């Protein structure tokens, strides 16, 4: 059976992966790992505001999707590294480009948000 991806189709499996990649923490994990292999604690420090639970959940989902690799070292105490897979690097670069586009337009975006908030306040 051949799979034909169509993200606009409600039954397409790519929607689930897109959700993982564009989730609040998933995209930030991918961007952070563009700098190279990181341990869990370093990754958590690199991504401001992420809880241990949410980081763990995001890492598991991205690993299951084949976007990141988990390297467990057989030492005491346990040592685990995370890095992008080749496919993950490709996806992460695109997520970074999206983030940079948003950052580059942030002043305009904030102006629109403030204008919208002011319009909503005057409508009340």
Secondary structure, DSSP 8 states (H G I E B T S, - for coil): ------TTSTT-THHHHHHHHHSTTHHHHHHHHTT--EEHHHHHHHSTT--HHHHHHHHHHHHHTTSEEEEEE--SS-EEEEEE-HHHHHHHHHHHHHHHHHHHTHHHHHHHHHHHHHHHHHH-
